[in-house]
Amino acid sequence: MITNGGGIFIFRLLSLLLLFLVLVLGIAQFMLPGVIENSLENAFGESLYKPKKLTVEVGAFPAAKMMLGKIDNIHIRAEGLKYESFFIDEAEFNFKNFTFNPLEVIMGNYQLSLNQPGSARFTVSEKSLNDYLNLQGIPGTEDLNIKLLNDKIILESNIKFMGAIIPVTISGYFQVKQGTIFFKASEVNLGKYDFGDVFKERLKGNLNINFAFDFLPVKMKVTALNLDNGHLILETRILAKENYKK
């Protein structure tokens, strides 16, 4: 039998426990996202080829779910990703329904499990694309310059033909095949030179400009390619059921 004094004691004890739980959850709600974000920034910063700028935003409600290694959504924005000679000016990743080991993330040795498809958006500037293509070298061309217009791509270069240097302007577009982006020529302009349509068709067929995004630490499928004021915008779908390790 519980006396009045005992009942009051139990009531006070339960009240204190409830207050403590509310306090812990409140602190977790405000502090835990920042702790996880900083840990993920450090981890992603190394895996994303040391970008110049990186921000990570995580969301979970209640935030205490993160203690169990569950995140509702992650938004990652990186600037200045570089892999060998290829430079990506901006990249944005959006993920939902992530699971992870909190202790491993805090220690910097993480494995994230993506349970739903995510998305990524990559922006490559005209300058970055020209720097990469000129460094790689395109056989048969010199002084290559690509202009990314809103409705088409203009390629300007010089070609050698029968000992002469001939300026050429080629318009076209990008297309994607098996994860690799190819330039597809549609029109050739040789200025004052006229070598006939056969020569132009051979020139279009021999032009080989391509680059791939298969070096990124995620498996993805390209869903759209867009041109926007001197930039190439690549929209992708990141495949689910994948584990990403540091």
N, C-alpha and C positions, 0 to 999 in steps of 0.2 A: 504493500500500500504506500502511495506517494503522499507525503504530507504537503501542506501548503508551502512550507519552506523549501522542501525538495523540488516541488513543481516550479517555484520561482527560480530556483538555481538552474534547473534544466532549461527553462525558458530563456534565461539570460545567457546560458552557454550556447544554445542554438542561435540566439540573436547575434552573439559575438562571432560564431562560426559563419553565419550568413553574411555579416558585415565584412568579415575577412575575405570571404569568397568574392563578394562584390568588389572589394578593393583590389584584389588580385586580378580579377577580370578587367577592371577599369584600367589598371596599370598596363596589363597586357594589350588592351585595345589601343593604347596610345604609344607604348614603347616597343612592343614586339615587332610591328611592321618595319620600323626604322632599323632595328637590329638585323632582321632578315634581309632587308634591302641592302644594307651595307655589306653583309656577308655575300650576298649574291653578286653585288657589283664587283667585289674582289675576285670571286670565282669566275664570273662571265668575262671580266676584264682580261684574264689570261687566256681563256678559251677563244675569245673573239679577236685574237691577234692584236692585243694591246691598242685599242682605239684611242684617239686623242681625247674623246669625251664620252662618258658612259653614264646613263642614269637608269635606275631600275625602280619600278613602282609595283608593289604587291598589294593585293587586296584579299581579305578574308573576313567573313562576318559569322560569328564573332571572331575577333583576332586570335583568341585563345586556340582556335583550330590549328594555328601554326605550330603550337606546342606539340600537336599530334602529327605534324608533317603534312598538313593539307593547306593548299592555297587555291582560292577561287579563280584568281586571274593574275597574270604578270604582264607588265608592259615594259619593254626594254627599248631604249633609244641610244644608238651609238653613232658617233661621228668620226670619220677618218679611219675606217677599217682598211687594212692593207695586207694583202697576201702576195708575197713575192713582189711582182711589179704591177699587180692589179689593185687599184684604189677605188673603194666605195665611199662616196662622200657622206651618205647617210643611210642608216638602216633602222627599221622599226620592227620589233617582234611583239606579237600579242598571243598569249597562251591562256588557256582556261583549264581548270581541273588538274592541277599539278600535285604530285605527291613526292615527298623527299624525306630524308633523315635529318632532322634539325641539328643534331650534334655534329654530323659530318659536314654540313654546310658551314656551321660556325667554325669548325676546325679547318675549313678550306679544302676538304676532300669529299666532294659531293657527287651524288647521282640523283638526277631528277627524272621522274617518270611522267611522260606526257600522256594523259588518258583521253584527250580529245584533240581533234585537228586544230592547229594554230594557223596563224597567218604572218607573213612578213612582207615588208615593202622596202625595196632597195632603190636608192637614187644615185646615179652615176652622172657626173657633169660632163659636158663636152670636152673640157680640158683634160679630165682624168682619162676619158676614153681615147683621146688623141695621144696622150703621153704613153698609154699602154700599147696602142697599135704601132706607134713609131718605134718604141723600144723593141717590140717583138719583130718588127720588120715584115712587110707584105711583099712577097716576091714579085718583081716586075714593076714596082712602084717606088717613087721617091717623093719626099716632102708631102707625105699624106696628111690631109686635113679633113676632118668630118664636121659637118654642121648639122646640129639637131634642131630642125624646124618643127613647128607644131603639127604639120601635116605630112612631112616627108623628111628624108635624110639626104643631104648633099655631100658627096665625096669628091674632093679636089685632090689631084695628084699629077705627077709627071711620069710618063712612061717612055721607055727607050724603044725606038723602032727604026731599024735600018740606019743606025748611027745617029738618029736625030732624037732630041728631047721634045716630046709632044705633051702639052698640057691637056688634061682630060677632066671633064666634070661628069660625074655619074650620080643620078638620083635613084632612090630606092627605099627600101624599108627593111626592118628586122623581122625575122621569123624564128620560132623556136622548134628545134628537133632534138628529142631525147635529152633535154636539159642543156643543150648548147644553143647559143644565139648566133644566127647567121645573118649576114647582110645579103639581101636579094636585090640585085640591080634591075631596074626597070627601064632606064633611059640613059643613053651615052651621048655626050656632046664633045666633039673634038675641035671645036672652034673653027678655024679656017681650013683645017685639014679634012679631007673627005676620002676615006678608004673603003667606003661602001658598007652596006648593012651586014655583010658576012663578017667583016673585021670587027664590027661593033658587037655582034653576037658572040664571037669568039672571046672578045675582051670581057664581056659580062660572064661568060662561062668559066673563064680562067681566074676570075677575081675570087680570092678565098679569104674572107674576113670573118672570123668567128671568135667567140670567147665563151667560157663556161663558168657556172656558179657552183660546180660540184665540190669545191674546196671548203664550203661552209660546214660548220659542225652540226647541221640539221639536214634531214632528208626532206626534200620539198618538191612540189610540182608547180611549174609556172602557169599562172592562170590568165595573166594579161601583161602586155607591153604597151607603154604609152610614152609619148614625147610631150614635154612641157617646158617651153621657154629655155632651150639649151640643156635640157636634162633628159636622161633616159630613166623612166620609172618602171621598175619590175615588180609586179604583184605576184605573190606566191602563196601556196597552201602548204603548210607544214604537216607532215604525216603524223598520225597519232600512234599510240602503242609503241613508242620508242623510249629508250633510256639514253640520257645524255650524261656522259661522265666527264669529270675534269681530267 
